[in-house]
Amino acid sequence: MRLRALLDTDALGLRLLGGDDELDRTVRGVMTTDLRDPSRYLTGGELVLTGLAWRRDAADSEPFVRILAQAGVAALAAGEAELGAVPDDLVVACARHRLPLFAVHESVAFATITEHVVRQVSGERAGDLAAVVDRHRRMMTSGPAGGGPEVVLDLLRSDLDLRAWVLSPTGRLIAGPKVTGPALPAEVCGELAAEHLAATRAGRRAPHRVTLGTAPSRTFSLFPVRSGGHRPAPAGSGRSPQAARDTRETVLSDWLLAVEADAGDWAEERVDLLYGVTQLIAVERDRRDAARSVRRRLAQEVLELVQTGAAPAEIAARLRVAAPVLLPGLGAAPHWQVVVARVEWEDGQVQAGPVAQALLEEILVDPLSTGPEHSDRIAVAHTGDEAVALVPLPAVAGEHDGSETGILAEALLEAVRAPLTAGLETDGRVTLGVSAAVHSAEGLRGALEEARHARRVAAARPGRVCAAGHQELASHVLLLPFVPDDVRRAFTARLLDPLRDYDRRHRAELIPTLEAFLDCDGSWTRCATRLHLHVNTLRYRVGRIEQLTGRDLSRLEDKLDFFLALRMS
């Protein structure tokens, strides 16, 4: 704003005492001081407010004004409450240094002037920043990206004094301002992500206000970064923010913008500006998603070859193509691990495969890394409701040797369990299974089955977010071939013969029902849908299975026994 605008605002009660020809100076901020030397706190362009407590006699005015002029302040405003009038020696000193001087009437509080200047300057900066954001948006949508989200976060910091960070739904820090300042701790990122996911699932209108910690507390406003730059419906539109799509399709993959400020106090124009920032960040998000398409296609091709029983030589050829893409510069063929994930919603109304794919890509990213390049080594495909990741490892110890090298199932979820639980609310589950490392195409099919079995073990556990690794299968799945035949026959007969006999007599299909029920991880809705049964019919059949065998299919131990019996039969 210009100095001239201050005189046009009657509520400020300012009277010009000198500097008529300097009124076109720009005011960039405001500072109140009674220090004899405030230079360390000045950056230039300020309107300095003073109560004159620094002035002991007339000789003090000259050095004080000289310090202000050398710092490049825009003007000085002196209060009349202390001395009754602005002293002549101050007027003379300001005229000598060509520093505009205002008198502030004793009835006007400095806080009133400060609030007015800050509001005007912030509004102008917001307009300038909006133009910059719009220019960046046009540049990013029409050509190569120019610096990523960090550029606009730096603009927010420098022009609006707003600190902001881009976070993933699991609380991973994707981008922050490059300017110096304290980093956002990992635990704070996790809490913000959890609060955002919970608010989104509850249908609360963004931005979401969150206060963390005590003495001192920190307040954040959370804005969703939607794919394609989608913005929630405006207030009063009569349209629900979720009307266009089910939030469960994207809640576990959308980024968020965390701004350390209370947006509840902002004018609508500033809120709109921040939504413009999220749209700009969404362009970068979509660009990174597009870059993953090659890795997704490679994973899909390898998965299809493995699942259809293709020759190891054919699978190995595809792996040789994938290795340079996933591990550029690696001289030798890597080892591989397989990770399987499933996202399930109780009503079964959301296509879960793409959700699981996006989530698994996020979970497999190193949480300590930032920037676009760290996700280049992740290849995830999806089939049905399941996502499968092919993870290359430069070097590991021998297969199935108990080594801790590579991905560990529980470690994948340790840092993301709280945010994911908030996003899943009361109607969703995430389960993961991790295979051991294999070093050849021949071992990939076994690794896929191993990861799937591990995920089923995880699904049998309580909780919204569960994982299991290959180590937990060593006691049964990997040792099944070594169980003596007579032991296998006795075990399966004890559990399954009563069901087979009942099926022969009544054509009740209890064995197929048991297989489907375990394959659906005990989900009544999904199992009934798969078998084309009413849920009550399914409950009747499961009850009959429990009655005939004396087992309880709600218990993990009994589920595992049935699973092993079916496998050995």
Disulfide bonds with the S-S distance in Angstrom:
none
